[in-house]
Amino acid sequence: MGTKPICTKSRLTSPPFDSIEELQQAFAAGLQRLLQNPGLGSYILVHANACFDAEVYRGLFALIEQSTVMDVRF
């Protein structure tokens, strides 16, 4: 019985972002969108990722501080 590979290698013809700055902006914007989802999981994921980059953290600090997790403000 032959099996098919679960995933196959694909080759990118061009990078998904033109610069590191564009990647960083998209990453921060994604964290902002994620923070709009109430819940402990979203809060932890955003906070943990923001802590790895001081610039991202500064940009998200006010939103993180205002976020509600299970109806509790931090």
MIBA-477667 format. One record per residue: residue in one letter; x negated, y negated, z negated of N, C-alpha, C, O in turn. Coordinates in steps of 0.02 Angstrom, whole numbers, plus 32768, in hexadecimal, padded with zeros to 4 digits. Layout:
# residues N
AXYZXYZXYZXYZ...
# end
This chain:
# residues 74
M7FD6803B80008000800080007FD47FC280007FAE7FB77FD1G7FD87F9B80337FB07F5F80397FCE7F268010800B7F1F800CT7FA37EFE7FF47FBB7EC47FCE7FA27E857FF07F6C7E83800DK7FCB7E527FEB7FB87E1180067F997DE87FCE7FAC7DEE7F94P7F697DBF7FE07F4B7D957FAC7F7E7D647F907FAA7D4B7FB4I7F797D567F4F7FA77D287F2F7F9E7CE17F4A7FCF7CBE7F58C7F617CCD7F527F557C8C7F707F1C7C927FA17EEF7CBB7F9AT7F1F7C697FD27EEA7C6980047EC47C2780007EE07BF57FEAK7E877C2880147E5F7BEA80147E797BBC804B7E877BD18083S7E7D7B7E80397E8F7B4C806C7E587B18806E7E387B0B803BR7E4F7AFC80A67E1B7AC980AD7E3C7A8580B67E687A7C80E1L7E267A56808E7E3F7A1280957E1C79F280D07DDF79F780D8T7E4379D280F97E2479AE81317E0C7969811C7DDF794C813AS7E2B794F80E77E15791080CB7E23791180807E507934806AP7DFD78EB80597E0878EB80117E4C78CC80007E6478A18025P7E6B78E27FC97EAD78C77FB87EAB787E7FA27EDE785B7FA5F7E7078667F8D7E6878207F787E2C78037F9C7DFB78257FA8D7E3177C37FAC7DFA77A27FCF7DC2778C7FA17D8A77807FB8S7DD077867F607D9D776F7F327DAB778A7EEC7DE277A17EDDI7D7977867EC27D81779A7E7B7DB4776C7E597DDC77827E31E7DB2772C7E6A7DE176FC7E4D7E29770E7E5D7E55770A7E32E7E3577237E9B7E7877377EB07E8E77757E897EC8777A7E75L7E6277A47E7F7E7077E07E577E8077CD7E107EB177E67DF3Q7E5977A17DF27E65778C7DAD7EA877687DA67ECB77727D75Q7EB9773E7DD67EF9771A7DD47F33774B7DD97F6577447DB6A7F2D777B7E067F6277AD7E0E7F6977D77DCF7FA177E87DBAF7F3177E97DAF7F3378107D727F5677E97D3A7F8178047D18A7F4477A97D317F6277807CFE7FAD77767D0C7FD677777CDDA7FBF776D7D4B800677647D5C802D77A47D4D806677A17D37G800E77DD7D59802F781D7D49803978257CFE806D783E7CE9L8008780F7CD7801078127C8E804877E37C77806E77F47C4AQ804E77A97C968084777B7C8580C8779A7C9480F677957C6CR80CE77BA7CCE810D77DB7CDF811D78137CAE8156781B7C99L80EA78397C9C80F478717C6E810B78587C2A813478787C09L80F1781F7C15810278047BD3814C77EE7BD1816777E67B9AQ816B77E37C0A81B177D17C0B81DF780C7BFA821A78027BEDN81C378487BFB81EA78837BE781E5788B7B9C81AF78987B81P821D78847B78821978897B30820778D17B1B821B79027B3BG81E278D67AE681D179177ACB818A791B7AB4815E78F57ACBL817F79487A87813D79507A6A810979687A9D80D079517A9BG811D79957ACA80EE79AF7AFC80D379797B29809679767B35S80FE794D7B4180E879167B6C80BA78E77B46808778D27B60Y80CC78D77B0880A478AA7AE0805E78C67AD5802D78A37ADEI805A79057AC2801979247AB57FEF79277AF47FB379177AF3L800D793A7B2C7FE8793F7B6B7FCD78FB7B817F9378F67B95V7FF678C77B7D7FE078847B917FAA786B7B627F7678517B78H7FB578727B217F8578597AF07F42787D7AF77F0D785E7AF5A7F4478BE7AFF7F0678E57B057EDF78D17B437EA278CB7B41N7F0178C87B7B7EDF78B57BB97EC6786D7BB67E8F785E7BCFA7EEC78407B977ED777FA7B927E9A77F37B657E7177C67B6FC7E92781E7B347E5978197B067E1778287B277DE278177B0BF7E1778477B607DD878577B837DBC781C7BAA7D82781E7BC0D7DE377E77BB27DCC77AE7BDA7DE5776E7BB77E2177617BB4A7DB677477B9D7DC8770B7B777DF276DA7BA07E1F76BB7B86E7DE276D47BE17E0876A57C0B7E5176BD7C137E7F76947C10V7E5A76FD7C1E7E9D77187C247EC377107BE27EFD76FD7BE1Y7EA0771D7BAC7EC077177B6A7ED676CF7B5D7F0E76C37B46R7EAA769F7B6D7EBD76587B637EFA76467B8D7F2676217B77G7EFD76617BCA7F3576527BF67F7776727BDF7FAD76587BEDL7F7276A97BBB7FAE76CD7BA47FBE76C27B5B7FF276D87B43F7F92769F7B367F9A76997AEE7FDF76807ADA8000769E7AAFA7FF676497AF88037762D7AE5806F765F7AF3809E76667ACBL806B76817B2C80A076B27B3C809E76EE7B0C80D277077AF7I806277047AFB805C773C7ACC807877277A88809B774E7A68E806776EB7A73807D76D27A3280C976CB7A2F80E876D679FAQ80E876B97A67813176AF7A69815776EF7A78819576F07A73S813577247A8B815877607AA0817D77807A668168777B7A2CT81B3779F7A7781DA77C37A4481D1780D7A4E81D478277A86V81C6782F7A1881BF78777A1981F3789279EA81EF788B79ADM822578B27A06825B78CF79DF827A789A79B2828578A67976D8288785E79CF82A7782679AD827D780A7973829A77EC7945V823C78137974821177F7794081DE77CA796481BD77E07993R81D8778C794E81A8775E796C8165776679488162776C790BF812F7766797080EC776A795480CC7727795480927721793E
# end
